[in-house]
Amino acid sequence: MTFDLNILWFILIAVLYIGFFVLEGFDFGVGLLLPVLGRTDLERRAIINTIGPHWDGNEVWLLTAGGATFAAFPHWYATLFSGFYLPLFLVLVGLIIRGVAFEFRSKSPGAQWRRLWDWGIFVGSLLPALLFGVAFANLTRGVAIDADMNMRSSLFDLLNLYSLLGGVAGVLLFATYGAVFLSLKLTGELETRAAGLARRLWPFAAVAQILFFGASYLETDLLTHIGINPGPLPFAMLATLLVAGLFILRGRNRGWTFALLAFTIAAQTAFTFGLLFPRVMISSLDPAYSLTIYNASSSPYTLTVMSVVALLFVPIVVGYQIWTYWVFRKRVEAKPEGLVY
């Protein structure tokens, strides 16, 4: 198979999802831990402020991934968004609730009002974290796609044990990732508490990831499509997760710990796309019905124009996002005079 624009755009979409999960992953983790870690309104405000400058920018990666899928592989987009309509609708609901909660929380000083929106942030973080894991697990396992590229799986078909394990593994990994991020961004008692929470969460995240990887040999066509040796990515993913756990348990090298967990998430996402390639959706009815980067793609002219646009504008967007992280790199203190409501 020679390298062409179809392969290029498959890789670019994979990179967009990697960027989304690496950057939005700790955002989800912070939202998941908000009701647990923040004991007072001031502490919860400090926790929210750690991701305040970044969360909406991080979601742009998901929007871009969806737009790129629509433009480069319209049949993939149509089958995916129609077949996964309810799960993706719930993801959208979660993201909306989360965004509204960030903005509305400070509109009233009432304790009940703020507690309501704090739980909105939690639910709005849990739904996407769980359902993205469920969705990607189903993509690699295969769904009922017929000869007309219509998906026949119901919601209950999608909520199988393997996909639910993928969703839970994702939630636990994001929560651990978020705890490490908070230990880097907070000070004092909150910093100590976040580090302690990371120590308690990591063993569960590690066990869930190992179980999910092992189950992939049974529930997907990993053995026939790639072979008994899946390549370096999954082993690198597990290795970095274990090394990150060693750092977490020893309570040091938090910057490296965060980077290792980011690599773990990136490697897992890359392996998922590698397991799919050259398919984009696997049919459980007949392998011949599977959508590939060729039968689901746009015209060569469309892919060419998109490539030029991406070459011009993607570096600008990435550069701007790097700049924002640099500007807001300082720690957040749980002091009223330093917090923005």
Backbone hydrogen bonds in HBPLUS format (Angstrom, degrees):
<---DONOR---> <-ACCEPTOR-->    atom                        ^
c    i                          cat <-CA-CA->   ^        H-A-AA   ^      H-
h    n   atom  resd res      DA  || num        DHA   H-A  angle D-A-AA Bond
n    s   type  num  typ     dist DA aas  dist angle  dist       angle   num
A0008-LEU N   A0004-ASP O   2.97 MM   4  6.26 158.2  2.02 148.5 155.6     1
A0009-TRP N   A0005-LEU O   2.92 MM   4  6.07 161.9  1.95 148.4 151.1     2
A0010-PHE N   A0006-ASN O   3.06 MM   4  6.25 145.3  2.18 139.8 149.5     3
A0011-ILE N   A0007-ILE O   2.96 MM   4  6.21 158.2  2.01 151.8 157.0     4
A0012-LEU N   A0008-LEU O   2.87 MM   4  6.18 155.8  1.93 146.8 154.4     5
A0013-ILE N   A0009-TRP O   2.98 MM   4  6.03 158.0  2.03 140.6 145.7     6
A0014-ALA N   A0010-PHE O   3.05 MM   4  6.26 154.0  2.12 141.6 149.1     7
A0015-VAL N   A0011-ILE O   2.86 MM   4  6.17 153.1  1.93 149.7 157.4     8
A0016-LEU N   A0012-LEU O   2.95 MM   4  6.25 149.6  2.05 144.4 152.5     9
A0017-TYR N   A0013-ILE O   3.04 MM   4  6.36 156.8  2.10 149.6 154.8    10
A0018-ILE N   A0014-ALA O   2.88 MM   4  6.14 151.6  1.96 146.9 155.9    11
A0019-GLY N   A0015-VAL O   2.83 MM   4  6.07 162.8  1.86 150.5 154.8    12
A0020-PHE N   A0016-LEU O   2.93 MM   4  6.16 152.9  2.00 142.6 150.3    13
A0021-PHE N   A0017-TYR O   2.95 MM   4  6.14 171.9  1.96 154.1 155.0    14
A0022-VAL N   A0018-ILE O   2.91 MM   4  5.99 160.3  1.95 154.2 160.1    15
A0023-LEU N   A0019-GLY O   3.01 MM   4  5.96 161.6  2.05 144.3 149.6    16
A0024-GLU N   A0020-PHE O   2.67 MM   4  5.45 155.8  1.73 148.4 157.1    17
A0025-GLY N   A0021-PHE O   2.88 MM   4  4.89 125.1  2.19 113.8 125.4    18
A0028-PHE N   A0024-GLU O   2.84 MM   4  6.16 160.9  1.88 157.4 160.9    19
A0029-GLY N   A0025-GLY O   2.98 MM   4  6.23 155.5  2.04 141.6 149.2    20
A0030-VAL N   A0026-PHE O   2.86 MM   4  6.05 152.8  1.94 143.6 149.8    21
A0031-GLY N   A0027-ASP O   3.02 MM   4  6.33 161.8  2.05 152.0 156.6    22
A0032-LEU N   A0028-PHE O   2.87 MM   4  6.13 153.2  1.94 151.6 159.4    23
A0033-LEU N   A0029-GLY O   3.05 MM   4  6.23 144.8  2.18 143.3 152.0    24
A0034-LEU N   A0030-VAL O   3.03 MM   4  6.04 120.3  2.40 142.3 156.7    25
A0036-VAL N   A0033-LEU O   3.01 MM   3  5.19 127.1  2.29 104.6 119.5    26
A0037-LEU N   A0033-LEU O   2.77 MM   4  5.73 175.0  1.77 177.5 176.0    27
A0038-GLY N   A0034-LEU O   3.12 MM   4  5.63 157.3  2.18 139.6 146.6    28
A0044-ARG N   A0040-THR O   2.97 MM   4  6.25 162.0  2.01 153.9 158.9    29
A0045-ARG N   A0041-ASP O   2.93 MM   4  6.11 149.8  2.02 144.5 152.8    30
A0046-ALA N   A0042-LEU O   3.03 MM   4  6.29 152.2  2.11 143.2 150.4    31
A0047-ILE N   A0043-GLU O   2.98 MM   4  6.27 155.0  2.04 148.6 155.4    32
A0048-ILE N   A0044-ARG O   2.99 MM   4  6.22 162.3  2.02 148.0 152.2    33
A0049-ASN N   A0045-ARG O   2.95 MM   4  6.15 151.4  2.03 144.3 152.5    34
A0050-THR N   A0047-ILE O   3.18 MM   3  5.48 146.7  2.30 103.4 112.7    35
A0051-ILE N   A0048-ILE O   3.14 MM   3  5.83 147.5  2.25 115.5 122.7    36
A0052-GLY N   A0048-ILE O   3.02 MM   4  6.01 118.1  2.41 138.1 154.2    37
A0054-HIS N   A0051-ILE O   2.96 MM   3  5.30 151.0  2.04 114.5 123.8    38
A0055-TRP N   A0051-ILE O   3.02 MM   4  5.71 163.1  2.05 172.6 167.4    39
A0057-GLY N   A0054-HIS O   3.06 MM   3  5.37 117.0  2.47 108.2 123.8    40
A0058-ASN N   A0054-HIS O   2.94 MM   4  6.11 154.0  2.01 161.7 170.2    41
A0059-GLU N   A0055-TRP O   3.27 MM   4  6.54 141.8  2.42 140.6 149.4    42
A0060-VAL N   A0057-GLY O   3.14 MM   3  5.38 148.0  2.25 102.6 112.0    43
A0061-TRP N   A0058-ASN O   3.30 MM   3  5.97 152.0  2.38 113.4 118.8    44
A0062-LEU N   A0059-GLU O   3.03 MM   3  5.38 128.4  2.30 105.4 117.6    45
A0063-LEU N   A0059-GLU O   3.23 MM   4  6.66 161.1  2.27 152.1 156.7    46
A0064-THR N   A0060-VAL O   2.85 MM   4  6.04 160.8  1.89 153.1 158.3    47
A0065-ALA N   A0061-TRP O   2.95 MM   4  6.09 151.3  2.03 138.6 146.7    48
A0066-GLY N   A0062-LEU O   2.92 MM   4  6.21 160.1  1.96 153.7 158.3    49
A0067-GLY N   A0063-LEU O   2.93 MM   4  6.17 160.1  1.97 148.0 153.7    50
A0068-ALA N   A0064-THR O   2.80 MM   4  5.94 157.3  1.85 149.6 155.9    51
A0069-THR N   A0065-ALA O   2.96 MM   4  6.11 152.3  2.04 143.4 150.8    52
A0070-PHE N   A0066-GLY O   3.02 MM   4  6.25 158.5  2.07 146.6 152.2    53
A0071-ALA N   A0067-GLY O   3.03 MM   4  6.24 157.1  2.08 146.8 152.7    54
A0072-ALA N   A0068-ALA O   2.81 MM   4  5.77 165.9  1.83 150.7 155.4    55
A0073-PHE N   A0069-THR O   2.86 MM   4  5.20 149.1  1.96 131.5 141.8    56
A0298-SER N   A0072-ALA O   2.76 MM 226  5.28 140.7  1.92 146.0 140.7    57
A0076-TRP N   A0073-PHE O   3.09 MM   3  5.36 121.7  2.45 105.6 119.8    58
A0077-TYR N   A0073-PHE O   3.05 MM   4  6.37 162.1  2.08 155.8 161.2    59
A0078-ALA N   A0074-PRO O   2.87 MM   4  6.07 161.0  1.91 148.2 153.1    60
A0079-THR N   A0075-HIS O   3.01 MM   4  6.10 170.4  2.02 147.7 150.3    61
A0080-LEU N   A0076-TRP O   2.87 MM   4  5.85 164.2  1.89 152.6 158.1    62
A0081-PHE N   A0077-TYR O   2.92 MM   4  5.88 170.3  1.93 150.2 153.5    63
A0082-SER N   A0078-ALA O   3.10 MM   4  5.99 137.0  2.30 136.1 146.2    64
A0083-GLY N   A0079-THR O   2.90 MM   4  5.76 161.1  1.93 143.2 149.6    65
A0084-PHE N   A0080-LEU O   2.84 MM   4  5.69 155.7  1.90 145.2 152.5    66
A0088-LEU N   A0084-PHE O   2.95 MM   4  5.96 167.2  1.97 161.2 165.5    67
A0089-PHE N   A0085-TYR O   2.80 MM   4  5.89 143.2  1.93 144.9 156.3    68
A0090-LEU N   A0086-LEU O   2.93 MM   4  6.18 154.1  1.99 151.8 158.1    69
A0091-VAL N   A0087-PRO O   2.94 MM   4  6.28 145.8  2.06 142.7 152.7    70
A0092-LEU N   A0088-LEU O   2.95 MM   4  6.19 158.3  2.00 143.6 148.9    71
A0093-VAL N   A0089-PHE O   2.86 MM   4  6.18 155.6  1.92 147.5 154.6    72
A0094-GLY N   A0090-LEU O   2.89 MM   4  6.08 159.6  1.93 145.3 150.6    73
A0095-LEU N   A0091-VAL O   2.92 MM   4  6.23 159.3  1.97 152.6 157.9    74
A0096-ILE N   A0092-LEU O   2.90 MM   4  6.10 153.6  1.97 149.7 157.2    75
A0097-ILE N   A0093-VAL O   2.86 MM   4  6.08 170.3  1.87 156.7 159.3    76
A0098-ARG N   A0094-GLY O   2.94 MM   4  6.06 158.4  1.98 146.2 152.7    77
A0099-GLY N   A0095-LEU O   2.96 MM   4  6.10 163.0  1.99 144.1 148.5    78
A0100-VAL N   A0096-ILE O   2.88 MM   4  6.06 168.8  1.90 159.6 162.7    79
A0101-ALA N   A0097-ILE O   2.86 MM   4  5.95 155.4  1.93 145.0 152.5    80
A0102-PHE N   A0098-ARG O   3.06 MM   4  6.34 155.0  2.13 149.7 155.1    81
A0103-GLU N   A0099-GLY O   3.36 MM   4  6.63 153.0  2.44 142.2 148.5    82
A0104-PHE N   A0100-VAL O   2.76 MM   4  5.88 161.0  1.80 160.7 166.8    83
A0105-ARG N   A0101-ALA O   3.05 MM   4  5.56 148.3  2.15 141.9 146.0    84
A0107-LYS N   A0104-PHE O   3.00 MM   3  5.29 167.5  2.01 118.3 121.5    85
A0114-ARG N   A0110-GLY O   3.11 MM   4  6.37 166.0  2.13 152.3 155.2    86
A0115-ARG N   A0111-ALA O   2.89 MM   4  6.05 155.2  1.95 148.0 155.8    87
A0116-LEU N   A0112-GLN O   2.93 MM   4  6.09 153.8  2.00 146.8 153.1    88
A0117-TRP N   A0113-TRP O   3.28 MM   4  6.63 159.4  2.32 149.1 152.9    89
A0118-ASP N   A0114-ARG O   2.86 MM   4  6.06 144.0  1.99 145.3 156.3    90
A0119-TRP N   A0115-ARG O   3.08 MM   4  6.34 154.6  2.15 147.9 152.9    91
A0120-GLY N   A0116-LEU O   3.01 MM   4  6.32 136.0  2.21 133.2 146.4    92
A0121-ILE N   A0117-TRP O   2.92 MM   4  6.23 146.1  2.04 143.2 150.1    93
A0122-PHE N   A0118-ASP O   3.12 MM   4  6.47 151.6  2.20 139.7 147.4    94
A0123-VAL N   A0119-TRP O   2.88 MM   4  6.12 172.8  1.88 154.9 155.4    95
A0124-GLY N   A0120-GLY O   2.81 MM   4  5.82 158.8  1.85 145.2 152.4    96
A0125-SER N   A0121-ILE O   3.01 MM   4  6.07 120.8  2.37 134.2 147.0    97
A0125-SER N   A0122-PHE O   3.13 MM   3  5.21 143.7  2.27  98.8 109.5    98
A0126-LEU N   A0122-PHE O   2.86 MM   4  6.09 152.2  1.93 150.8 159.5    99
A0127-LEU N   A0123-VAL O   3.06 MM   4  6.11 177.9  2.06 158.0 157.7   100
A0129-ALA N   A0125-SER O   3.29 MM   4  6.25 160.7  2.33 143.2 148.6   101
A0130-LEU N   A0126-LEU O   2.90 MM   4  5.96 162.9  1.93 159.4 163.5   102
A0131-LEU N   A0127-LEU O   2.88 MM   4  5.89 170.7  1.89 157.3 160.4   103
A0132-PHE N   A0128-PRO O   2.90 MM   4  5.70 157.6  1.95 148.5 152.4   104
A0134-VAL N   A0130-LEU O   3.09 MM   4  6.42 153.2  2.17 144.8 152.7   105
A0135-ALA N   A0131-LEU O   2.85 MM   4  5.97 159.9  1.89 144.7 150.1   106
A0136-PHE N   A0132-PHE O   2.98 MM   4  6.12 174.3  1.99 153.6 154.7   107
A0137-ALA N   A0133-GLY O   3.06 MM   4  6.05 151.8  2.14 141.2 149.3   108
A0138-ASN N   A0134-VAL O   3.07 MM   4  6.27 152.3  2.15 144.3 151.3   109
A0139-LEU N   A0135-ALA O   2.98 MM   4  6.30 146.3  2.09 145.7 155.7   110
A0140-THR N   A0136-PHE O   3.22 MM   4  6.48 153.6  2.30 144.4 149.0   111
A0141-ARG N   A0137-ALA O   2.99 MM   4  6.13 143.4  2.12 140.8 151.9   112
A0142-GLY N   A0138-ASN O   2.78 MM   4  5.71 153.1  1.86 146.7 152.6   113
A0143-VAL N   A0282-ILE O   2.95 MM 139  6.33 159.2  1.99 166.4 160.5   114
A0145-ILE N   A0143-VAL O   2.98 MM   2  6.01 109.2  2.49 117.1 101.3   115
A0284-SER N   A0143-VAL O   2.75 MM 141  5.11 156.1  1.81 125.4 130.0   116
A0152-ARG N   A0144-ALA O   2.54 MM   8  5.12 167.1  1.56 163.2 167.7   117
A0146-ASP N   A0150-ASN O   2.94 MM   4  5.55 159.9  1.98 151.3 154.6   118
A0149-MET N   A0146-ASP O   3.14 MM   3  5.47 154.5  2.21 119.2 118.9   119
A0157-ASP N   A0154-SER O   3.09 MM   3  5.11 125.2  2.40  94.7 109.0   120
A0158-LEU N   A0154-SER O   3.15 MM   4  6.53 145.5  2.28 144.7 153.8   121
A0158-LEU N   A0155-LEU O   3.09 MM   3  5.11 121.8  2.45  93.8 108.3   122
A0159-LEU N   A0155-LEU O   3.09 MM   4  6.40 135.5  2.30 141.6 153.8   123
A0164-LEU N   A0160-ASN O   2.95 MM   4  6.13 160.8  1.99 158.0 164.2   124
A0165-LEU N   A0161-LEU O   2.91 MM   4  6.05 149.6  2.00 143.1 151.3   125
A0166-GLY N   A0162-TYR O   3.00 MM   4  6.33 149.9  2.10 142.9 151.3   126
A0167-GLY N   A0163-SER O   2.89 MM   4  6.22 150.4  1.98 145.5 153.6   127
A0168-VAL N   A0164-LEU O   2.91 MM   4  6.15 163.6  1.93 151.8 155.3   128
A0169-ALA N   A0165-LEU O   2.88 MM   4  5.99 160.1  1.92 147.4 153.6   129
A0170-GLY N   A0166-GLY O   3.01 MM   4  6.15 151.9  2.09 141.2 148.5   130
A0171-VAL N   A0167-GLY O   3.01 MM   4  6.29 157.7  2.06 148.3 154.1   131
A0172-LEU N   A0168-VAL O   2.99 MM   4  6.22 167.1  2.01 156.1 158.5   132
A0173-LEU N   A0169-ALA O   3.02 MM   4  6.14 155.7  2.08 144.3 151.2   133
A0174-PHE N   A0170-GLY O   2.92 MM   4  6.06 164.9  1.94 152.8 156.8   134
A0175-ALA N   A0171-VAL O   2.93 MM   4  6.07 154.3  1.99 146.3 153.9   135
A0176-THR N   A0172-LEU O   3.05 MM   4  6.23 157.9  2.10 143.8 149.1   136
A0177-TYR N   A0173-LEU O   2.93 MM   4  6.08 161.5  1.96 148.8 154.6   137
A0178-GLY N   A0174-PHE O   2.78 MM   4  5.96 154.9  1.85 148.0 154.7   138
A0179-ALA N   A0175-ALA O   2.95 MM   4  6.18 149.6  2.05 142.9 150.9   139
A0180-VAL N   A0176-THR O   3.04 MM   4  6.36 157.5  2.09 151.4 156.5   140
A0181-PHE N   A0177-TYR O   3.00 MM   4  6.25 157.9  2.05 145.6 152.2   141
A0182-LEU N   A0178-GLY O   2.91 MM   4  6.14 158.4  1.95 148.6 153.9   142
A0183-SER N   A0179-ALA O   3.01 MM   4  6.27 146.4  2.13 141.7 150.9   143
A0184-LEU N   A0180-VAL O   3.19 MM   4  6.50 127.6  2.48 138.7 151.8   144
A0184-LEU N   A0181-PHE O   3.00 MM   3  5.17 139.4  2.17 100.1 112.3   145
A0185-LYS N   A0181-PHE O   3.06 MM   4  6.33 133.7  2.28 142.0 155.4   146
A0185-LYS N   A0182-LEU O   3.18 MM   3  4.96 128.5  2.46  90.8 104.2   147
A0186-LEU N   A0182-LEU O   2.91 MM   4  5.70 143.8  2.04 153.4 156.1   148
A0332-VAL N   A0185-LYS O   2.57 MM 147  5.86 163.0  1.59 177.4 175.5   149
A0191-GLU N   A0187-THR O   3.41 MM   4  4.82 156.2  2.47 102.1 104.8   150
A0192-THR N   A0188-GLY O   3.18 MM   4  6.53 160.0  2.22 152.1 157.4   151
A0193-ARG N   A0189-GLU O   2.89 MM   4  6.10 160.0  1.93 151.0 156.8   152
A0194-ALA N   A0190-LEU O   2.90 MM   4  6.05 157.9  1.95 148.2 153.9   153
A0195-ALA N   A0191-GLU O   3.08 MM   4  6.30 158.7  2.12 148.3 153.5   154
A0196-GLY N   A0192-THR O   3.00 MM   4  6.25 154.8  2.06 146.1 153.3   155
A0197-LEU N   A0193-ARG O   2.91 MM   4  6.15 150.0  2.00 146.1 154.4   156
A0198-ALA N   A0194-ALA O   2.99 MM   4  6.25 151.8  2.07 146.1 153.4   157
A0199-ARG N   A0195-ALA O   3.14 MM   4  6.47 150.6  2.23 143.2 150.4   158
A0200-ARG N   A0196-GLY O   3.18 MM   4  6.52 146.1  2.30 141.4 150.0   159
A0201-LEU N   A0197-LEU O   2.94 MM   4  6.13 147.2  2.05 148.9 158.2   160
A0202-TRP N   A0198-ALA O   2.98 MM   4  5.91 158.8  2.03 151.9 155.7   161
A0205-ALA N   A0201-LEU O   3.08 MM   4  6.34 159.9  2.12 155.8 162.1   162
A0206-ALA N   A0202-TRP O   2.86 MM   4  6.05 162.8  1.89 163.7 167.8   163
A0207-VAL N   A0203-PRO O   3.02 MM   4  6.17 168.0  2.04 149.6 152.7   164
A0208-ALA N   A0204-PHE O   3.00 MM   4  6.09 162.2  2.03 146.5 151.8   165
A0209-GLN N   A0205-ALA O   3.02 MM   4  6.19 156.4  2.07 146.8 152.8   166
A0210-ILE N   A0206-ALA O   3.02 MM   4  6.25 160.4  2.06 151.9 157.1   167
A0211-LEU N   A0207-VAL O   2.94 MM   4  6.13 164.1  1.97 153.0 157.4   168
A0212-PHE N   A0208-ALA O   2.94 MM   4  6.06 156.2  1.99 144.4 151.3   169
A0213-PHE N   A0209-GLN O   2.94 MM   4  6.12 159.3  1.99 147.4 152.7   170
A0214-GLY N   A0210-ILE O   2.95 MM   4  6.15 161.5  1.98 148.9 154.2   171
A0215-ALA N   A0211-LEU O   2.84 MM   4  6.03 156.0  1.90 147.7 154.7   172
A0216-SER N   A0212-PHE O   3.09 MM   4  6.27 131.0  2.34 137.7 149.6   173
A0216-SER N   A0213-PHE O   3.17 MM   3  5.16 134.7  2.39  94.5 107.0   174
A0217-TYR N   A0214-GLY O   3.21 MM   3  5.78 149.6  2.31 111.8 118.6   175
A0218-LEU N   A0215-ALA O   2.97 MM   3  5.23 134.5  2.18 103.1 115.7   176
A0219-GLU N   A0215-ALA O   2.91 MM   4  6.09 155.7  1.97 158.4 166.1   177
A0220-THR N   A0216-SER O   3.16 MM   4  5.41 146.7  2.28 130.7 134.7   178
A0225-HIS N   A0221-ASP O   2.73 MM   4  5.69 156.6  1.78 160.8 168.5   179
A0226-ILE N   A0222-LEU O   2.90 MM   4  5.45 159.0  1.94 137.7 144.4   180
A0227-GLY N   A0222-LEU O   2.97 MM   5  6.30 162.5  2.00 147.3 152.0   181
A0236-ALA N   A0232-PRO O   2.81 MM   4  5.90 155.7  1.87 159.5 167.6   182
A0237-MET N   A0233-LEU O   2.83 MM   4  6.03 153.4  1.90 152.6 160.7   183
A0238-LEU N   A0234-PRO O   3.00 MM   4  6.25 161.0  2.04 145.0 148.7   184
A0239-ALA N   A0235-PHE O   2.85 MM   4  5.97 154.8  1.91 144.3 152.2   185
A0240-THR N   A0236-ALA O   2.90 MM   4  6.03 166.1  1.92 150.5 153.5   186
A0241-LEU N   A0237-MET O   3.05 MM   4  6.20 150.4  2.14 142.4 151.0   187
A0242-LEU N   A0238-LEU O   2.98 MM   4  6.18 152.0  2.06 144.6 151.4   188
A0243-VAL N   A0239-ALA O   2.93 MM   4  6.19 161.4  1.96 152.4 157.6   189
A0244-ALA N   A0240-THR O   2.87 MM   4  5.92 158.0  1.92 142.3 149.0   190
A0245-GLY N   A0241-LEU O   3.02 MM   4  6.21 146.7  2.14 135.5 144.5   191
A0246-LEU N   A0242-LEU O   2.99 MM   4  6.35 145.6  2.11 142.9 152.1   192
A0246-LEU N   A0243-VAL O   3.07 MM   3  4.99 117.3  2.48  92.3 107.7   193
A0247-PHE N   A0243-VAL O   3.04 MM   4  6.43 157.2  2.10 152.3 157.5   194
A0248-ILE N   A0244-ALA O   2.88 MM   4  6.14 154.9  1.94 147.4 155.2   195
A0249-LEU N   A0245-GLY O   2.89 MM   4  6.07 163.9  1.91 151.6 155.0   196
A0250-ARG N   A0246-LEU O   3.09 MM   4  6.24 144.5  2.23 140.6 150.0   197
A0251-GLY N   A0247-PHE O   2.89 MM   4  6.00 118.1  2.28 137.7 153.5   198
A0252-ARG N   A0247-PHE O   3.29 MM   5  5.70 160.5  2.33 148.7 152.1   199
A0251-GLY N   A0248-ILE O   3.11 MM   3  5.02 142.4  2.26  95.2 106.5   200
A0257-THR N   A0253-ASN O   2.83 MM   4  6.09 150.8  1.92 148.9 158.6   201
A0258-PHE N   A0254-ARG O   2.90 MM   4  6.09 161.2  1.93 149.7 153.0   202
A0259-ALA N   A0255-GLY O   3.08 MM   4  6.34 158.5  2.13 144.0 149.9   203
A0260-LEU N   A0256-TRP O   2.83 MM   4  6.04 153.5  1.90 149.4 156.6   204
A0261-LEU N   A0257-THR O   2.98 MM   4  6.24 158.4  2.03 151.9 157.1   205
A0262-ALA N   A0258-PHE O   2.95 MM   4  6.17 151.6  2.03 145.6 154.0   206
A0263-PHE N   A0259-ALA O   2.94 MM   4  6.20 152.4  2.01 143.6 150.9   207
A0264-THR N   A0260-LEU O   2.89 MM   4  6.15 150.1  1.98 142.7 151.5   208
A0265-ILE N   A0261-LEU O   3.03 MM   4  6.33 159.9  2.08 149.9 153.0   209
A0266-ALA N   A0262-ALA O   2.96 MM   4  6.19 160.7  2.00 147.7 153.6   210
A0267-ALA N   A0263-PHE O   2.75 MM   4  5.88 163.7  1.78 155.7 159.8   211
A0268-GLN N   A0264-THR O   2.99 MM   4  6.12 156.2  2.05 145.2 151.8   212
A0269-THR N   A0265-ILE O   3.05 MM   4  6.23 161.8  2.09 148.7 153.2   213
A0270-ALA N   A0266-ALA O   2.91 MM   4  6.10 161.6  1.95 149.3 155.0   214
A0271-PHE N   A0267-ALA O   2.88 MM   4  6.01 154.4  1.95 145.0 152.0   215
A0272-THR N   A0268-GLN O   3.03 MM   4  6.26 150.1  2.12 142.6 150.4   216
A0273-PHE N   A0269-THR O   3.14 MM   4  6.52 159.5  2.19 151.5 155.3   217
A0274-GLY N   A0270-ALA O   2.87 MM   4  6.10 147.3  1.97 143.1 153.6   218
A0275-LEU N   A0271-PHE O   2.81 MM   4  6.04 144.8  1.93 147.7 156.2   219
A0276-LEU N   A0272-THR O   3.17 MM   4  6.47 141.1  2.33 138.8 149.0   220
A0277-PHE N   A0273-PHE O   3.00 MM   4  6.15 161.8  2.03 152.5 156.1   221
A0279-ARG N   A0276-LEU O   2.77 MM   3  5.09 137.0  1.96 131.0 126.4   222
A0293-ILE N   A0278-PRO O   2.90 MM  15  5.88 145.2  2.02 170.9 177.7   223
A0280-VAL N   A0291-LEU O   2.73 MM  11  5.59 164.5  1.75 142.4 143.6   224
A0281-MET N   A0291-LEU O   3.35 MM  10  5.12 165.1  2.38 132.0 131.6   225
A0291-LEU N   A0281-MET O   2.93 MM  10  5.12 143.1  2.06 147.6 156.9   226
A0289-TYR N   A0286-ASP O   2.82 MM   3  5.48 159.0  1.86 124.1 130.7   227
A0290-SER N   A0287-PRO O   3.17 MM   3  5.40 164.6  2.20 109.0 113.6   228
A0296-ALA N   A0292-THR O   3.19 MM   4  5.81 135.4  2.40 140.9 148.3   229
A0303-LEU N   A0299-SER O   3.14 MM   4  6.48 163.1  2.17 156.5 160.9   230
A0304-THR N   A0300-PRO O   2.93 MM   4  6.11 147.9  2.04 143.6 152.6   231
A0305-VAL N   A0301-TYR O   3.00 MM   4  6.31 166.7  2.02 157.9 159.6   232
A0306-MET N   A0302-THR O   2.97 MM   4  6.15 166.6  1.99 152.4 156.6   233
A0307-SER N   A0303-LEU O   2.99 MM   4  6.09 146.9  2.10 138.6 147.2   234
A0308-VAL N   A0304-THR O   3.17 MM   4  6.53 153.7  2.24 150.3 156.0   235
A0309-VAL N   A0305-VAL O   3.08 MM   4  6.39 165.6  2.10 155.6 159.0   236
A0310-ALA N   A0306-MET O   2.87 MM   4  6.04 163.7  1.90 151.9 156.6   237
A0311-LEU N   A0307-SER O   2.96 MM   4  6.09 155.8  2.02 144.0 150.6   238
A0312-LEU N   A0308-VAL O   3.16 MM   4  6.42 142.3  2.31 144.0 153.3   239
A0312-LEU N   A0309-VAL O   3.17 MM   3  5.25 127.1  2.46  96.4 109.7   240
A0313-PHE N   A0309-VAL O   3.01 MM   4  6.20 165.1  2.04 159.3 162.4   241
A0314-VAL N   A0310-ALA O   3.02 MM   4  5.33 157.9  2.07 136.4 143.2   242
A0316-ILE N   A0313-PHE O   3.14 MM   3  5.26 121.4  2.50 100.2 114.6   243
A0317-VAL N   A0313-PHE O   3.14 MM   4  6.46 161.2  2.18 157.6 162.0   244
A0318-VAL N   A0314-VAL O   2.96 MM   4  6.16 171.2  1.96 163.8 166.0   245
A0319-GLY N   A0315-PRO O   2.91 MM   4  5.94 158.7  1.96 142.2 148.6   246
A0320-TYR N   A0316-ILE O   2.96 MM   4  6.16 156.3  2.01 147.1 153.4   247
A0321-GLN N   A0317-VAL O   3.02 MM   4  6.29 157.8  2.07 149.5 155.2   248
A0322-ILE N   A0318-VAL O   3.00 MM   4  6.25 156.9  2.06 151.2 157.2   249
A0323-TRP N   A0319-GLY O   3.05 MM   4  6.25 154.2  2.12 144.5 151.5   250
A0324-THR N   A0320-TYR O   3.03 MM   4  6.38 151.1  2.12 147.5 154.7   251
A0325-TYR N   A0321-GLN O   3.17 MM   4  6.45 156.1  2.23 147.5 153.0   252
A0326-TRP N   A0322-ILE O   3.07 MM   4  6.33 148.9  2.17 144.4 153.3   253
A0327-VAL N   A0323-TRP O   2.93 MM   4  6.21 158.4  1.98 152.4 157.8   254
A0328-PHE N   A0324-THR O   3.10 MM   4  6.24 160.7  2.14 148.8 152.9   255
A0335-LYS N   A0333-GLU O   2.86 MM   2  5.52 137.7  2.04 102.4  90.1   256
A0338-GLY N   A0335-LYS O   2.98 MM   3  5.53 152.4  2.06 118.2 126.6   257
A0339-LEU N   A0336-PRO O   3.38 MM   3  5.47 166.8  2.40 106.1 110.0   258
